[in-house]
Structures are given as structure tokens and as C-alpha cells.
Amino acid sequence: MDSSPAPELFHAPDHDSSTPVFTQLREQLLEAIAAGRARAGDRLPTVRALAERLGVAPNTVAKTFRLLEQEGVVETRRRLGTFVAATSDDPVAAAAERAAGEFVRYCAGLGLTPAETVELVSRAAERPR
């Protein structure tokens, strides 16, 4: 594992987009992982350095990193930094599976059957994005 920061994985967010900046940054890292530009064990830039480079608030970058850590995509090692998580499976697929599980539990709490939940997902997937 290399302790130097990973290559540039993030680019300036679109401040005119309706997508929040922290979501844009999250998606940028997930895309970099899926494309193989970021691998397990790669160190990410510090919150302060990335915020300065992208021209965003440090709290925005910190929020992004916290969300990615909750999803198991990155891990923070005390005094060492934030790294792409060293997981045995694809972190993008793992994050998607966790989100799907949360959605299924939410729908069950609303009283929907598994078939109704699947139908909702199918209809949503067919809509233009």
C-alpha cells in the first residue's frame, strides 16, 4: 500500500447543478473506483487540501468523507489519513447493496410487500435521469 495521495480523483464541482456538492464529490470517487483510477489502500487528499483545491468549504469535503465512510467506501486511519477501503468486494456494489437494504426496510415500514417494492424500483429505474 502506497502512503502517498492517490492521483487526482476529484474535479471542481458544478455549483449551478441541483445536485449538492457533497453528492457530486461522492459520485466522483465512486466513478474513480469503478474505473480503476482509485484502488483499495489509495490515500485520499486531506479535507483541507481538497477543499482548497476545489474551492469548496472544508465542511463539505468532510461531509463527503463521512458519508463515504458510513458506506464502507473509505476508511479513516487516525493520524494517517483517509483511504479507499480495503474490502474484499467491490465498494461501489457494497454501497449500492446497503442503500438497497435501507430502501427495502423503509418500504416494509410503510407496509409495502416485497413485490410492491420491486415494482417501485423497476418504475424508478425506467424513468429518465
Buried (B, 14 or more C-beta within 10 A) or exposed (E): EEEEBBEEBBEEBEEEEEEEBBBBBBEBBBEBBEEEBBEBBBBBBBBEEBBEBBEBEBEBBBBBBBBBBEBBBBBBEEEEBBBBBEEEEEBBEBBEEBEEEEBBEEBEEEEBEEEEBEEEBEEEEEEEE
